[in-house]
Amino acid sequence: MELRQLTYAVAVAETGSFTRAAHRCFVVQSALSHQIARLESELGTLLFERTSRRVRVTEAGEAFLGPAREALAAVERARGEVAACGSEIRGRLSIGTITPLTAVDLPDLLATYRDRHPAVHVSLCARPVRDLLQQVRDHVFDLAFVDTRPGGPPAGLAGRVLAYEELVAIVPHGHRLAGAAPVTPGLLADEDMVDMPPGSGIRRHNDAAFAAAGATRTVAYEADTMALLEQLVGRGLGIGLVPAATAAGMPGVSAVATEGVPPRTVRAVWIASAASPAARAFLQLLRERTPEASDGFSDGAPAEAPAGEGGTPEN
């Protein structure tokens, strides 16, 4: 079993295509397919089911991918540790994030990090929270910025709490609730609502707030960006529930304070034992920029149950 075979297998799984995986790995498809076939022969089982239309990971393939990613991450970390013995940190740093993220100035963090460590290749991707948490565990991301339930970091992860964000209702200018006293989930449920799609952290948080209040709401419109959400609310198609810091940058709507809606916890999460020199350098910068925040590890606070283990599923 060779490292390039692990790399190819992970690439096929993540791209869902032998052709796209070959492009990503800078090899011809025939060479990649040959190495995957050799790997499957050595393992005595198929990792992928191939059809003329798609590639699907088999049950054996799913079992293989976790350890394969861990092995590749360990090799990358070993390279980084050796490089860090010199005068310059090298390697790769993959970061995932929710959107919007107002708890930290992420562009400024990335720019400062690049100035300090120009030899590190940094990538940034926005994903729903449920994907971010799993992809940190799968070593796809070195760390991620997420919003989570109150309590300790999600199970198996270390974390740094960056903010507890209050949520406010946003309504069209001139709406009957504009300028009202704090509104409750029960009152908001009387209106059609606009929200982000299922899988996003803010949607999970809002769904849980209404469920806890015993209120049933109707999400009539789903927006994939806060800009679109603001536009839909501004045109009177519904009302929204967003972080107060986000609402402050929405001139097209009016913000209304809420009551009975808990704040959301925004934090950075990572696997402490797997942090590379490049990741540790970024975390050090994050600590410098957020001195008032606190690190919390899963062995030092009640862990949040992963999806399927009780409580509100991670999203």
Secondary structure, DSSP 8 states (H G I E B T S, - for coil): --HHHHHHHHHHHHHT-HHHHHHHHTS-HHHHHHHHHHHHHHHTS-SEEE-SS-EEE-HHHHHHHHHHHHHHHHHHHHHHHHHHTTTS--EEEEEEE-SS--SS-HHHHHHHHHHH-TTEEEEEEE--HHHHHHHHHTTS-SEEEEEE-SSS-BTT-EEEEEEEE-EEEEE-TT-TTTT-S-B-HHHHTTSEEEE--TTSHHHHHHHHHHHHTT---EEEEE-SSHHHHHHHHHTTS-BEEEEHHHHTT-TTSEEE-BSS---EEEEEEE-GGG--HHHHHHHHHHHHH-TT-EEEETTTS--B--TTSSSS---
